[in-house]
Amino acid sequence: MNRSTTPPGSVAAKIAALEGLKWNELKALWNNLFGRDPGINNRRYVERRLTHRIQEDAAREHHAALLRSNERRIRHLLETGTIQPKKAAAFRTGAVLTRRYQGVLHSVKILEDGRFEYAGSQFRSLSVIARKITGTRWSGPAFFGLRNPSTQENS
């Protein structure tokens, strides 16, 4: 389907432009986005559905890599019956992650092969290091600010 007939501009501008379109223009846009006529003559319904589709398309463009990754994982699950773990974020070797916790600055150096160095010891997991620092279970990436936790405790 060719989506070049959507109104130009941002998502909000595209949605706002729907109100100004004539009925035959709305139907043409629907046909372009869905590949068929609306099958209903209710303008409010058509505008709402087009609004939703414009937002879906924008999200697809913005999160294309995530969608491709999820499609690969779903395909793997269907083919093998097992869940393929997400790949850990790629860290640049030599980078240093820091976090101030209870007044103490903690630094972790990224080593090759996904290993980490903290306090002179090597670890395979940031979560193990976060647990060592806090004494409680933490998501290592969340603790070091690489992912947003639902609540940032003990900061």
URQUISUL-V640360 format. One record per backbone hydrogen bond with DSSP energy under -1.0 kcal/mol. NH is the residue of the N-H (numbers start at 1). CO is the residue of the C=O. Records with the same first field share a line. If there is no record, write none. Layout:
NH: CO / CO
This chain:
6: 3
14: 10
15: 11
16: 12
17: 13
21: 18
26: 22
27: 23
28: 24
29: 25
30: 26
31: 27
32: 28
33: 29
34: 30
35: 31
46: 42
47: 43
48: 44
49: 45
50: 46
51: 47
52: 48
53: 49
54: 50
55: 51
56: 52
57: 53
58: 54
59: 55
60: 56
61: 57
62: 58
63: 59
67: 63
68: 64
69: 65
70: 66
71: 67
72: 68
73: 69
74: 70
75: 71
76: 72
77: 73
78: 74
79: 75
80: 76
81: 77
94: 110
95: 92
97: 108
99: 106
101: 104
104: 101
106: 99
108: 97
109: 117
110: 95
111: 115
115: 112
116: 123
117: 109
118: 121
121: 118
123: 116
129: 125
130: 126
131: 127
132: 128
133: 129
134: 130
135: 131
143: 139
144: 140
145: 142
146: 141
147: 141
153: 151
